[in-house]
Structure formats: structure tokens, C-alpha cells
Amino acid sequence: MESSIEAKPEKAREPKTSQDLTIDELRLLGLALDLAESPVTLYGENKIPIYANAAARSYWPVTFAALDKGFSMEAATEKQIRALAPGISDADVRDNLQEVFDGFVQKEPTLIHASNNRLCRTTHHPIDHVAIAGMGIDITELRKKRQELSAARVAAEFRAVHDSLTSLPNRDRFRKSVERQMRDEPDRSFWLLMCDIDKFKLVNDIYGHDVGDAVLVEFANFVKGILGDDVIISRLGGDEFAILTGRQPDEDLTASTLERIISEEVFEVKVGDQNLQVGFSAGAAQYPTDANSYKDLLRCADLALLRSKSNSDGRIDFYDPELGIEYERELNLFADIQTAISKGQIQPFFQPIIDIKTQKIHSLEALARWQHPKRGLLMPGDFQKAFDDKDVSLELSKYMLKTVTDFMIKWQKEGISICPVNINVEASDLLNQSFLADLLACSTADALLPKHLCLEITENSILNVDNQALLDSLTAIRALGIKVLLDDFGTGFSSITHLDHLPITGLKLDKSYVQKVSGKDRSQKIVRAIVDLAKSLDLSTVAEGIEDVHALRAMEQIGCTAYQGYHFSHPLSASDTEAFLRSHLEYQPQTQSDKKQEWG
């Protein structure tokens, strides 16, 4: 039989107190305290240090070196303060001493600076009215992290309501500022201005985006300089700014005063060694005269800005009720023209372009006409505003492309020889992949060839698109065999630049030049120079707006390739164009082998 011995539990050990420690154990305790990273000190009741571990002596070396030499606690602490902050005033020294010694009796943590830019949170604990133990915690890194987090939070909050480039209030913050002013002072009048920089894209293209960014930043400073520091300026996006005028009494900032200030001041930016003068346009609306809500007031100022940009006689325009009526008309126009496209009310008319030497048909230009159910046949000028909307413009261009090529295919099938047809498009259309896909499909439908189509783009539309993207698109279009004419040549701002890098095949001289040629020697020299330049670049030239024999003879003498105008023919409906083609062109059918050869 096995026996078992029951283990008896050991008697619980009583924790040792300081009185129970041996000399060796006290030495080990002192060694452990010296190894601690946090400062530990022990003071007598009279605040004279009894013990300081290595960390404490490292944090406040001047203090303990002075104490070892017999300096008083106050004198030693003062030496440490002056060592940490050279040049500190006597008053600040007294304040620091007061803070340090208050910590002995407050029983609350005290922040005490130490050597090497460290910061300690020190707490003093009284021991039976005999001694005071000081325990420190290094909070340098903790405080640094907290400061970094606080700075990051402040920066994030700032970025959320300010523009990253100019540091101006963003759209949302600006709206709140305007609405707050409306709410706090509902009876006080103020102006809301919309501004943008004229031809800002050209500034970026010519001088680079760094200069463009500098212009945007300086524009805000310029506005504050002319309207006062109490204005609130917001960058809404791009080169568009909104301005809330300061809180002057109404009589101090009347419309005439505002117009004078805006119109007389010149905005300049230094670029290298030159001062670049930059134009700008502004539209203004007044609260509560023009509108009593932020949304409506901003719309009114924006409409005034649009009218200002279309006028050449002033920088600033003011909202009036007629602008609102015009805006409603435009909204209705956009809706109506989309309906007109879907219902087939847009019809292509064709105007012949004639070879100036042979007087034979050279090509046709397809022009949009709107057969309005109530207003009759409308010219492009009646719905030109609709083209300002890129979506509407794209929809119209795609519709015209399909409708025109359908007519061309129909004429071919009826045995009518066709000539190239020019179709007007916006430069922005050429950056749209769906339009390019339609262009490829339409130019190769049935017996059509790419050479039967020519695209006309205006100089001014080029200014509003990305140059490199347009260049890539035009290069691809030319590779297909489709020709490209630069329309209204001479009305843009960088015509020669366009000739240098765009893969165009010809120019259409704006009629404003052509109509002056027969009467002005200077105009004739300008047009001749353009035609000669085009010839040297192997570009064709078409003179628009030829209305009489005198203009025709003048353009013939200058050497223009072709002409177009009422002198030969008005734009013709599709049926009249068909009759015209039957009488002017001989049928030359395209075979499949011709088509393959063309593509080859």
C-alpha cells in the first residue's frame, strides 16, 4: 500500500519594508534606481536633496553640481534655470523658481524643463512629514507627438475649407460667409463679385503653369489691394474667383465707385525681368436688390460676368433683370435644341465652295438650320448660344455628321457624283472618343471615303482645349485621310502658332479680312501675306464672304485657292443641293478597288 505525504502550504511571506532591508539590499535598490530612465529624487523636509539617481543628475546637472559645492537649493535651481535659458530676465527666473518650489507642496504634476531640451512631468510625494520623494516622467516625445497631431488636425481643418494653392476660402466656406452676413445683417447691402482672368489658358501655355499659379496667387492680393483687406475672396476653381465686399455703408461702394475701382486699376505680375499685364473680367450683383439668397446672388453675378466677357468696352458688368430673362431664354434654348435634334428639326444646308481659277465646284460646306415649328427656319446665329454647352455642341456635331453623310450616300446611290463636304465641329468634339468613333464609321460608310470629308474648326475654340490632346486627335484624323480646315483664320490670338504645330490642310480667311481687301491697301497686304505663307506651307486658302465681283477679283489676284459667298450661291437645302450637284458634276462612281487603293 502506497503512502502519500501531504504537502503543507508555505507560510505567506510578509513584504519587506524599508526598515527590514539589509545594507546590501539597500545598495541593490540604489543601483536599480540609478539604472532607471526616469529621474528619482529624495528631499528632506527642508527641501535639501538626500538622494538623486543618475537620471536626475543627468536631467539637472547644474543643480546637483552646485548643491555638491554647498549652494542652497534656491541658488542651485536658479543656476540651472539660467543655464537652460540664457538671457532670461530676473522676473522670469523668479516665476520659474516659484513654479518649481510650489511643486513640492501642491501634490500636482509640475512641468520642469531639463537639459537637452527635455521636459519632465514631476510629482512630489511627502513621506510622513520627514521627506519628500520626487518622481519624474520624461514627456518630451509624448508632447511632441501631441503637438504634431494637433498641428496635423489644424492643417486638415484648414485644407477642408481653403484652396490648396492660394490658401483662400474655398467654395463652401465662402458660401457660409455670405449666408452669415445675410443672416446677421439682413438689411445691410453688399456686393458679390465673380471674376476670372482673361485668356488664362494662354498664360499657362506661353509662360508655364508655375507662372500661371503665381498669377492666381497675386490676383487675390491685387483684389485686396484695390477693394480693401476686409473683403472675403474665394477661389472657386481654375481662374474663377468670388468676392464678398467689405461692410462699408452703401454710399461708400456704389456701382459707379465699384466700376471705377475695377476699371482703372492695372493687374501686373512680375515674370523674370518683365512686368506682365494680365486682363480680367468681373460681374457684380447686389444684395438684397438683385437676390436675397446666396445661390441666386451667385448666379446673378455669374451672368453679369458672362456679359462682361462678351463685351469689349469694360471690365465689369452689373446684373439687371434683363440678364435674368436672357438666362431663362438660354435654358429654354438648350432644352428646345435637344428636342429639335431628337425630332430631326435640324437640317443641313449646303453652300458651294468654288475653285477661284476654274470656277468649278471645289467642295460644299454643311451649315445647320433649325426648322422651328413656331418660328420658322432659324439661322445659326439664333441658336449659337447653345454651342457654348459642350454636351449640346457634341450632340449637334454628331447629328450633323450622320445626317450629312447619309445624304452623301443617298446621292451616290442615285448616280450623283459627290464632292468633299466640310462639317463644322468644335475643338472639344475632337477630344471625345465617341465622336471620333462616329467619324471613322461615317467616313467609310458604303462608298464613302475619308477624302470626302473635311472638318472645320475655329481658332477660338482651340484656345479652350488641351493643345497636346488636340494635336494627337488631329494627327489621327489626318492619318485617316480626312482634311482639316482652320476656320475664321485671323480672328484668334495665336494664328501663326497654330500653323506651326497643328496638322491642318488649309485656312478659311475670315470674311472681316476679305471684305476689306478691295478697298484698303493695308488689308490687302495682310491678306496677301497670309496667302503667301499658306502657299509656302502647302495649305489651301478659302476666302469667305465673297459677295461681289470686286472682292472676287481682289482675292484672285492675291492668289487665294477657293472662295465661298453669296456672289456664287446662298446656302442650299438638301433637295436644291441635289439639283445643283446634278447640273455641275459628272458622275464618277467609286469601286471597291478604288476604295482599297485610297486606304493603301
Summary of the structure (lengths in Angstrom):
residues: 600
radius of gyration: 41.8
end to end distance: 111.9
largest distance: 142.6
contacts: 1761
relative contact order: 0.05
helix: 51%
strand: 21%
